[in-house]
Amino acid sequence: MDTSKNNNKKAAEDKDLLLPKKPFRTHGGVHVDHMKNTAEVASEEIPTPKKVIISMQQHIGAACEPIVKKGDKVTVGQLIADSTSFMCAPIHSGVSGEVTNIGTIIMPNGAEIKTIEIETDGKQTVCPDIEPPVVTNADELYAAVRKSGLVGLGGAGFPVSIKLNFSPDKQVDTLVINGAECEPYLTADYREMMEYPEDIIEGTRFVMETLGLKRAIIGIEGNKPFAIRRLDEIIKERSLGDRMCVLKLGTSYPHGAEKVLIKACTNRAVPVGKIPADAGCVVLNITSVSFIAKYVRTGMPLVSKRITVDGSAISQPKNVIAPIGTMIADIAEFCGGFKQEPKKVLMGGPMMGTALYTLDYPIIKQNNGLIFMGQKEADDVKPSDCIRCGRCVAACPMLLTPVNIQHLVEKRDVQGLNDLCVMSCMECGCCGFSCPARRPLVQYLRMGKSIVKSGR
């Protein structure tokens, strides 16, 4: 009897670890215009800017502290800032030159953060300490990825080393690679798939085998057929098809959200208040895993970023590779300047991006897009009264009730907000996008989360 139960349990586990042939059903989401105008525009490296300003807040978690001072000479790849905090990733210089100032900058959220200003010398001298890391086990992978300064390159900016440092009791068996890139306009990840597909597969294989995971699933939306085909070919060429697959996802937003992607790829649900490891998964962005392959090969830390530059106000939409800390004004100039005055500038995509108050602001590690919107795109629609249609509820991937949460925010009802799980909101914007009354629901949800955090 016991043997029969064990056999049944093993059969269920084996079935759970099969590579999926099609995505599993997810809840909610919306269909947005793709507007992938730069999909077939090859990446271009911006000429070394005259100066960079590197923010000490490059990711979710604690800000770093400068370890260089005014007057110091720096080289490409040199460590210039770090922190002893667990939730942190070190910062390296993407240029060679001289530190001209340790200053501050006002972040889009109003926080004042330290910066390192570097006047470049145009030589791009590489730091002599750069060397490939030795990685033979999970602990060494964690240490190497932390040393590289890698954060999630899909926009979330979570320090990747922490994702890889899960406890054994989590029973993680699946690596999920996020290649959805479901935000309108953004094509930076797609260009990585087209330009460095071998590194994506090698990085996926390397992480999977080093962590001892049983399978890897690369989720890519179906509007990227050339990338899907190329990655499939490489998997077959390397005889990895028994442990790794490319899964063609539907083209609905937000397939790139971690919890939605896990459900679509594995049919597993991440419990409320938990992390992907609690569902047996590690999730990495597709450009992040490609970077790991490059870093293990070269030892060069994260010092530059590919950014999609688009929108009706920019003259020449492009995919631009720029050193971390390059000023947005310099990137706009590299793209031919403006053909009309930008009325709104977004760092990121139009669904989850952050509006900027100035072009005199540097790019950071988690930037994947700059959208320069003209008057027509940026025009705000005046909200009207809620008609109780329920579309925001149907659209929410996290099964929340945004309309009810709005009322609790207005009453500052902490207990009620907790009861409706407001902290589960990932601020994807599906509720506001689907609302016919154009209610600012995402803003209310953000306020609700702030109210719960402050307790009042």
Stockholm file with secondary structure:
# STOCKHOLM 1.0

chainA/1-456         MDTSKNNNKKAAEDKDLLLPKKPFRTHGGVHVDHMKNTAEVASEEIPTPKKVIISMQQHIGAACEPIVKKGDKVTVGQLIADSTSFMCAPIHSGVSGEVTNIGTIIMPNGAEIKTIEIETDGKQTVCPDIEPPVVTNADELYAAVRKSGLVGLGGAGFPVSIKLNFSPDKQVDTLVINGAECEPYLTADYREMMEYPEDIIEGTRFVMETLGLKRAIIGIEGNKPFAIRRLDEIIKERSLGDRMCVLKLGTSYPHGAEKVLIKACTNRAVPVGKIPADAGCVVLNITSVSFIAKYVRTGMPLVSKRITVDGSAISQPKNVIAPIGTMIADIAEFCGGFKQEPKKVLMGGPMMGTALYTLDYPIIKQNNGLIFMGQKEADDVKPSDCIRCGRCVAACPMLLTPVNIQHLVEKRDVQGLNDLCVMSCMECGCCGFSCPARRPLVQYLRMGKSIVKSGR
#=GR chainA/1-456 SS CHHHHHHHHHHHHHHHTSCCSSCCCCCCCBCCCCCCTTTTSCCEECCCCSEEEEESCCSSSCCCEECCCTTCEECBTCEEEECSCSSCCCEECSSCEEEEEEEEEECTTSCEEEEEEEEECSCCCBCTTCCCCCCCSHHHHHHHHHHHTCBCTTTTCCBHHHHHCCCGGGCCCEEEEEECCCSSSCCHHHHHHHHCHHHHHHHHHHHHHHHTCSEEEEEEETTCHHHHHHHHHHHHHTTCTTTEEEEEECSCBTTTSHHHHHHHHHSCCCCTTCCGGGGTEEEEEHHHHHHHHHHHHHCCCSCEEEEEEESTTBSSCEEEEEETTCBHHHHHHHTTCBSSCCSEEEESCTTTCEECSCSSCBCCTTCCEEEEECHHHHCCCCCCCCCCCCHHHHHCTTCCCHHHHHHHHHHTCHHHHHHTTGGGCCCCCHHHHHCTTCCCHHHHHHHHHHHHHHTC
#=GC SS_cons         CHHHHHHHHHHHHHHHTSCCSSCCCCCCCBCCCCCCTTTTSCCEECCCCSEEEEESCCSSSCCCEECCCTTCEECBTCEEEECSCSSCCCEECSSCEEEEEEEEEECTTSCEEEEEEEEECSCCCBCTTCCCCCCCSHHHHHHHHHHHTCBCTTTTCCBHHHHHCCCGGGCCCEEEEEECCCSSSCCHHHHHHHHCHHHHHHHHHHHHHHHTCSEEEEEEETTCHHHHHHHHHHHHHTTCTTTEEEEEECSCBTTTSHHHHHHHHHSCCCCTTCCGGGGTEEEEEHHHHHHHHHHHHHCCCSCEEEEEEESTTBSSCEEEEEETTCBHHHHHHHTTCBSSCCSEEEESCTTTCEECSCSSCBCCTTCCEEEEECHHHHCCCCCCCCCCCCHHHHHCTTCCCHHHHHHHHHHTCHHHHHHTTGGGCCCCCHHHHHCTTCCCHHHHHHHHHHHHHHTC
//
